[in-house]
Structure formats: C-alpha cells, structure tokens
Amino acid sequence: MRVCLTKFTDEIADFLTNETLKAIDYGILDLHHIKNRELRNVFYFLEELLTVELELNYLENKTGIFRVCRRGNFWYYKQGKHIIKAICLDELKKQVTVENRIWYVFDEDLAKKYGGIIF
C-alpha cells in the first residue's frame, strides 16, 4: 500500500490533535465513517505511527507528557528532528500549542510529580 501524505495536508492537520491521540490511547479511535478510502488509509497509517510512538512514551518517558523530557534545567518537546526547548513546563506548553503540535498528558500522576499541574 502506498500512502500519499501530501494530498491530504489539511485533513492530516485536523487529524493530528490531542483528541485523536487520546482516542488512540484509549483504543476508541474509529475511522470507519471516513468515506474516502485513500484518506482513511492515510489515517490508518498515521494511527499506527502514533500508536508506536505512544507505546515508546509509556516505556521511556518519565514526565507523563507525550514527547516531553527534562534535561538539566530545561524542558524539551521532541517530534522527530524538531525540538522545542523551554526553561519551564508552562512555557514549553505555550510554545508547543502555538506551533499546533500535540500536547497530550498520558499519565497525570507522572505529570503532576515531575512538572506540577500543567493541564
């Protein structure tokens, strides 16, 4: 199966949200209502990628926040090669959301323990 991601740029941008990641996390993402088969296949492909990344976050991420880590005095959001750096978690969250990237807390207890209340 060949997937054309550039053909559906707007649809992909609308799909890549914290609500989608939450639905994937809870196993309730339903893509059957999407009539365009090619677009549905793109979403299935993205779902697989996000599922793997989320599983890695559960195993390796100690902050409880998707794609977020802390090194020294700085907080980082890493999406592939794109890295956002901030002095505090609130500032990092602002930068991430301004760039329309996914900000998803997958473990509230860890997030409270390591970052304070950031919801």
Secondary structure, 3 states (H helix, E strand, C coil): CCCCCHHHHHHHHHHCCHHHHHHHHCCCCCCCCCCCHHHHHHHHHHHHHHHHHHHHHHHHCCCCECCEEEECCEEEEEECCEEEEECCHHHHHHHHHHCCCCCCECCHHHHHHHHCCCC
